[in-house]
């Protein structure tokens, strides 16, 4: 069996804490590991489900197939200059942690999406959005694996069919692709996005003239806390 596990409980792997079991379950970091899991003789012909952070997921019954969980946490600088930086991030990276890391380094453009549960890969698939921003605005491209052709492809943002909570990955044509990496363009020149009225009001009420990305992230987290449950304490999407 090696790294392939049988009858794995999924209660602690979805934010609603719903009980269910996966017939087979495996983590993977590299492309080779992913290929090996998919080619294991025990899972031949079985359906496959990619499980990220387990948010936006309602588990209603046991899964008679293979559940794969990406754990690639890599964050790689592709290129940067005085004004911008391009970052390639592993699909398994926790989204909220990634945003926090970028905010601390003054790499801006995603601070309005602070605190959203899930993974970087899931963010790209769902086109997450909040407080005046959608993640598509920061995405350059998404690198995917196509099990049907055993190829790795890079899809540019213009070809990802992004619209409200929608992407190419949620269509019949793109549903079989597995996200490996997501590439983002971020700015070192901070221009706060205050399109969301409640956020703008909070920022303007701060007793300081110069607003930082950390200020915006902090107020976004405060707004989320005032409206949404903590997924670590109460089941939620």
SVG drawing of the C-alpha trace seen along z (x, -y; Angstrom):
<svg xmlns="http://www.w3.org/2000/svg" viewBox="-25 -61 39 64">
<polyline fill="none" stroke="black" stroke-width="0.4" points="0.0,0.0 2.9,-2.4 1.5,-5.9 -2.1,-4.8 -4.4,-4.6 -7.6,-2.7 -10.9,-3.7 -9.7,-7.1 -12.1,-9.2 -12.8,-12.6 -14.4,-14.4 -11.3,-16.3 -10.6,-17.1 -13.7,-19.2 -14.7,-22.4 -18.3,-21.2 -16.8,-18.3 -19.2,-15.9 -18.4,-12.2 -17.5,-10.1 -14.8,-7.8 -12.7,-7.6 -12.1,-4.1 -8.5,-5.2 -6.7,-8.4 -3.2,-9.8 -1.2,-13.0 1.2,-14.1 3.8,-16.9 5.5,-16.3 4.2,-15.4 5.9,-12.0 4.0,-11.3 0.7,-12.3 1.3,-10.1 2.2,-7.2 -1.0,-7.6 -3.1,-7.7 -1.4,-4.6 -1.7,-2.4 -3.3,0.9 -5.8,0.7 -7.4,-2.5 -7.6,-1.5 -11.0,-2.5 -12.1,-4.3 -13.2,-8.0 -10.7,-10.5 -11.4,-13.6 -8.9,-16.3 -9.4,-17.6 -7.8,-20.9 -8.7,-22.6 -12.2,-21.0 -14.1,-24.3 -17.1,-24.8 -17.6,-21.0 -20.6,-19.1 -19.8,-15.5 -23.0,-13.4 -21.7,-9.9 -18.6,-7.7 -16.4,-8.2 -15.9,-5.0 -12.8,-6.1 -9.5,-7.8 -9.2,-11.1 -6.0,-13.0 -4.7,-15.8 -2.1,-18.2 0.5,-19.3 3.0,-21.3 3.7,-24.3 6.3,-25.9 6.6,-29.6 9.0,-30.6 9.9,-34.0 9.8,-33.8 10.9,-37.4 10.7,-40.8 11.8,-44.4 11.3,-47.6 7.6,-47.7 6.3,-44.2 6.9,-40.5 5.7,-37.3 5.3,-34.4 4.6,-30.7 2.9,-28.8 2.2,-25.2 -1.5,-24.1 -1.4,-22.7 -0.3,-26.0 -2.8,-27.3 -4.4,-30.4 -4.6,-32.5 -1.0,-31.7 0.1,-32.7 -1.7,-36.0 -0.3,-36.7 3.3,-36.0 2.9,-38.3 1.4,-41.1 4.3,-40.9 6.7,-41.3 4.7,-44.3 3.8,-42.3 0.3,-43.6 -2.8,-42.9 -4.4,-40.0 -4.8,-41.5 -8.5,-41.9 -8.7,-38.1 -7.2,-37.6 -8.7,-34.9 -10.5,-32.8 -10.2,-29.1 -8.8,-26.7 -5.7,-26.2 -4.1,-28.1 -5.2,-25.5 -8.7,-25.8 -8.6,-29.5 -7.7,-29.4 -10.4,-26.8 -13.2,-28.6 -12.1,-32.2 -12.5,-33.2 -13.6,-36.7 -14.3,-39.1 -14.4,-42.8 -14.1,-44.2 -11.7,-41.7 -11.6,-38.4 -8.4,-36.2 -8.5,-36.2 -7.2,-39.8 -3.9,-38.6 -3.5,-35.4 -1.0,-35.1 -1.5,-31.5 -2.3,-28.0 -0.1,-25.0 -2.0,-21.7 -1.6,-18.0 -3.9,-16.3 -4.2,-12.6 -6.0,-11.8 -2.9,-12.7 -0.2,-12.5 0.9,-16.1 1.6,-19.2 0.1,-22.4 0.1,-26.0 -3.1,-27.9 -3.0,-31.7 -5.6,-33.8 -7.3,-34.9 -8.1,-31.2 -9.4,-30.3 -12.9,-31.5 -13.0,-33.4 -16.2,-35.0 -18.1,-35.2 -17.1,-32.0 -16.5,-30.3 -13.5,-29.0 -12.5,-26.6 -11.9,-24.0 -15.6,-23.8 -16.6,-23.1 -16.8,-19.6 -13.7,-20.3 -11.6,-21.4 -12.9,-19.3 -10.4,-16.5 -7.3,-18.8 -5.4,-18.8 -3.9,-22.1 -0.2,-21.9 0.9,-25.5 -0.6,-29.0 1.4,-32.0 0.5,-35.4 1.6,-39.0 1.8,-41.2 2.8,-44.8 5.4,-46.5 3.6,-49.8 0.6,-49.7 -2.7,-51.1 -5.5,-50.0 -8.6,-48.5 -11.5,-50.2 -14.3,-49.4 -16.2,-47.6 -18.0,-50.2 -17.6,-48.7 -13.9,-48.1 -13.4,-51.7 -15.2,-53.0 -13.0,-51.0 -9.8,-52.1 -10.8,-55.8 -11.5,-55.6 -8.0,-54.5 -5.9,-57.1 -3.1,-57.3 -2.5,-58.9 -0.4,-56.2 -2.3,-53.0 -0.4,-49.7 -1.3,-46.3 -1.2,-45.0 -3.9,-47.6 -6.2,-46.4 -5.6,-42.7 -6.3,-43.4 -9.6,-45.2 -10.6,-42.4 -10.1,-39.8 -12.1,-41.9 -14.9,-42.1 -14.9,-38.4 -14.8,-37.7 -17.9,-40.0 -19.9,-38.2 -18.6,-34.7 -17.9,-31.8 -14.4,-30.5 -14.2,-27.3 -11.9,-25.8 -14.7,-26.0 -17.9,-25.8 -18.6,-24.0 -18.8,-26.3 -18.0,-26.7"/>
</svg>
